[in-house]
Structure formats: C-alpha cells, structure tokens
Amino acid sequence: EGQHQTSIFDPVLCELAYRWFSPPGGLALDPFAGGSVRGIVASMLGRRYLGIDLRPEQIDANRQQATELCGEPEPEWLVGDSLNIAEIVPPDTRADFIFSCPPYADLERYSDDPRDLSTLGYPAFRKAYSEIIGASVALLKPNRFACFVVGDARGKDGLYYGLPWHTIAAFEAAGA
C-alpha cells in the first residue's frame, strides 16, 4: 500500500508506432492509459488520442502535462475500467489504432484498487486482460492496426507467465 512506482513509456517507440500504424488525424485508443507519453506524442504528431485509466490521480497528472505541452488535438483521458470501455468512450467511437502498454501481470503494482489488473493473480489477470482486448478490438475500424508493447513477467514460482503469447491469443480470439 501507499507509494506506487511505475515505468515510463519510451516516446521514440511511441512516435514510430504512430508514424507506422496510424493515419494523421486518426484516433488512437489506449485501454491502459497510465502515463501521459502516448497521449502527448499522439497530439504532437497530429493524431487524436483517447486513453482510459482507473486512477483519477493519474488522469489528472496526464491532463496537466498535456495542457503544458500540447496544442491541437489535445489528448483526452477518461477515468474508468476498460472492461467497460464500450460504455466509457463516446457513442460511435471507432479507433484507427489501438495502442497500449498493459500491466505485465503483477510485475508493477499500480494501485490498491481491486479492479486494477496488477492486483490480480495471473489466471484472473489473463481473463480480464483478454476481455479488455476483445472490447477494444470491437471499437477498431476495419483494416486498422493494434499495437501492445508487452514483455514477460515471472510468477512467484519463478516461471514465466507467457504474457506475449497470451496477448497474441487474446487478439486472435477477438478477430484481429
């Protein structure tokens, strides 16, 4: 409980992903919005950005940074649980690019909120994670791309979870 330390997303990787996989002016949807980097870089490259995160304090920090750094289009962040992403985003939202860096299971703990995937055991994490991917893919326009930046993490038993492969399986199950 208390202080939660988190990693920071690489802005150069972010820029490359936007330039390669999303059209100028397109909408990037981020179901695990965490920090501000993906939103700020989207804005600087002329992409619209809509990020969802559970933590109001993180959303407030993101908005403050965006106000200081961004012009138009200004990135948008909404507080909510991405398991309900279809109800959180404005009606008729269709993304040109799904771009996110999800929790790596329990490698970093982001909050004490029981809805936070980083607080779950791996089987429950994987189920919720797959559901969020499916709900996000349902908002993706045809013939568009998704990019999740993932690595693996180990359980307390020392064995790898298989997060990269489970991510691929979740996207395939969602029809991507």
C-alpha positions as CSV (number, residue, x, y, z in Angstrom):
1,E,0.0,0.0,0.0
2,G,1.0,3.6,-0.4
3,Q,3.6,4.8,-2.9
4,H,3.4,3.0,-6.3
5,Q,6.4,3.4,-8.7
6,T,5.8,2.8,-12.4
7,S,7.9,2.7,-15.5
8,I,7.7,5.4,-18.2
9,F,6.9,4.7,-21.8
10,D,9.5,5.4,-24.4
11,P,8.5,8.4,-26.5
12,V,10.6,7.3,-29.5
13,L,9.0,3.9,-29.7
14,C,5.6,5.7,-29.4
15,E,6.5,8.0,-32.3
16,L,7.5,5.1,-34.5
17,A,4.3,3.2,-33.8
18,Y,2.1,6.2,-34.6
19,R,4.0,7.0,-37.8
20,W,3.9,3.4,-39.0
21,F,0.5,2.2,-37.9
22,S,-1.9,5.2,-37.6
23,P,-3.1,7.8,-40.2
24,P,-2.6,11.5,-39.5
25,G,-5.7,12.8,-37.8
26,G,-6.7,9.3,-36.8
27,L,-7.9,8.2,-33.4
28,A,-5.6,6.2,-31.1
29,L,-7.5,4.3,-28.4
30,D,-5.5,3.3,-25.3
31,P,-7.3,1.0,-22.8
32,F,-4.4,1.1,-20.3
33,A,-3.5,4.8,-20.5
34,G,-1.4,5.0,-17.4
35,G,1.1,7.8,-18.0
36,S,0.9,10.8,-20.4
37,V,3.5,9.8,-23.1
38,R,1.3,8.1,-25.6
39,G,-1.3,10.9,-25.5
40,I,1.3,13.7,-25.7
41,V,3.2,12.1,-28.6
42,A,-0.1,11.4,-30.4
43,S,-1.0,15.1,-30.1
44,M,2.4,16.3,-31.3
45,L,2.0,14.0,-34.4
46,G,-1.5,15.3,-35.2
47,R,-3.3,12.2,-34.0
48,R,-6.3,12.2,-31.7
49,Y,-5.9,10.2,-28.6
50,L,-8.4,8.7,-26.1
51,G,-7.0,6.9,-23.1
52,I,-8.8,5.1,-20.3
53,D,-7.3,4.5,-16.8
54,L,-8.7,3.6,-13.4
55,R,-6.8,6.1,-11.4
56,P,-8.2,9.6,-11.3
57,E,-4.9,11.0,-9.9
58,Q,-3.1,9.6,-12.9
59,I,-5.6,11.1,-15.3
60,D,-5.3,14.5,-13.6
61,A,-1.5,14.3,-13.9
62,N,-1.8,13.4,-17.6
63,R,-4.1,16.3,-18.3
64,Q,-1.9,18.7,-16.5
65,Q,1.1,17.6,-18.6
66,A,-0.9,17.8,-21.8
67,T,-2.1,21.3,-21.0
68,E,1.6,22.4,-20.6
69,L,2.9,20.5,-23.7
70,C,0.2,20.0,-26.3
71,G,-1.7,22.0,-28.9
72,E,-4.5,20.6,-31.0
73,P,-5.6,18.0,-31.0
74,E,-5.3,17.8,-27.2
75,P,-5.2,14.2,-25.9
76,E,-8.3,13.1,-23.9
77,W,-8.2,10.8,-20.9
78,L,-11.2,9.3,-19.2
79,V,-11.4,7.6,-15.8
80,G,-12.9,4.2,-15.9
81,D,-12.4,0.4,-16.0
82,S,-11.6,-0.7,-19.6
83,L,-13.6,-3.9,-19.0
84,N,-16.5,-1.4,-19.7
85,I,-14.7,0.5,-22.5
86,A,-17.7,0.5,-24.9
87,E,-19.7,2.3,-22.2
88,I,-16.9,4.7,-21.3
89,V,-16.0,6.1,-24.7
90,P,-18.3,8.5,-26.6
91,P,-21.0,6.7,-28.7
92,D,-19.9,5.7,-32.2
93,T,-16.2,5.8,-31.2
94,R,-14.2,3.9,-33.8
95,A,-10.4,3.8,-33.5
96,D,-7.8,3.9,-36.2
97,F,-5.2,2.4,-33.9
98,I,-5.3,0.6,-30.6
99,F,-2.0,1.4,-28.8
100,S,-1.2,0.5,-25.3
101,C,1.3,-0.8,-22.8
102,P,-0.7,-3.0,-20.4
103,P,0.3,-4.1,-16.9
104,Y,2.7,-7.0,-17.1
105,A,0.6,-9.0,-14.7
106,D,1.8,-8.2,-11.2
107,L,5.3,-7.0,-12.2
108,E,4.5,-3.4,-11.2
109,R,1.6,-2.7,-8.9
110,Y,-0.2,0.5,-10.0
111,S,-2.8,0.9,-7.2
112,D,-4.7,-1.0,-4.5
113,D,-7.9,-0.9,-6.4
114,P,-9.2,-4.5,-6.7
115,R,-10.3,-3.7,-10.4
116,D,-6.6,-2.9,-11.2
117,L,-5.3,-5.9,-13.2
118,S,-1.9,-5.5,-11.5
119,T,-3.5,-6.7,-8.2
120,L,-4.9,-9.9,-9.6
121,G,-3.4,-13.4,-9.7
122,Y,-2.4,-14.5,-13.2
123,P,-5.4,-16.6,-14.1
124,A,-7.8,-13.7,-13.2
125,F,-5.4,-11.2,-14.8
126,R,-5.4,-13.1,-18.1
127,K,-9.2,-13.4,-18.2
128,A,-9.8,-9.7,-17.6
129,Y,-6.9,-8.7,-19.9
130,S,-8.4,-10.8,-22.7
131,E,-11.8,-9.3,-22.2
132,I,-10.4,-5.8,-22.4
133,I,-8.5,-6.7,-25.6
134,G,-11.8,-8.1,-27.1
135,A,-13.8,-5.0,-26.1
136,S,-11.1,-2.7,-27.6
137,V,-10.8,-4.6,-30.9
138,A,-14.6,-4.3,-31.2
139,L,-14.0,-0.5,-31.4
140,L,-11.3,-0.7,-34.1
141,K,-12.2,0.3,-37.7
142,P,-11.7,-2.4,-40.3
143,N,-8.2,-2.8,-41.8
144,R,-6.5,-0.9,-39.0
145,F,-3.8,-1.9,-36.5
146,A,-3.3,-2.6,-32.9
147,C,0.0,-2.5,-31.0
148,F,0.5,-3.6,-27.4
149,V,4.0,-3.2,-26.0
150,V,4.5,-6.3,-23.8
151,G,7.2,-8.3,-22.2
152,D,7.0,-11.2,-19.9
153,A,7.0,-11.4,-16.1
154,R,7.6,-14.2,-13.7
155,G,5.3,-15.6,-11.1
156,K,6.4,-16.1,-7.5
157,D,7.4,-19.7,-8.6
158,G,10.0,-18.2,-10.9
159,L,8.2,-19.4,-14.1
160,Y,7.3,-17.0,-16.9
161,Y,3.6,-16.2,-17.3
162,G,3.7,-16.2,-21.1
163,L,2.2,-12.7,-21.5
164,P,3.4,-12.1,-25.0
165,W,1.8,-15.3,-26.3
166,H,-1.4,-14.7,-24.2
167,T,-1.6,-11.3,-25.8
168,I,-1.4,-12.7,-29.3
169,A,-4.0,-15.4,-28.4
170,A,-6.4,-12.7,-27.0
171,F,-6.1,-10.6,-30.1
172,E,-6.7,-13.6,-32.3
173,A,-9.7,-14.6,-30.2
174,A,-11.0,-11.0,-30.7
175,G,-10.8,-11.5,-34.5
176,A,-7.6,-9.4,-35.0
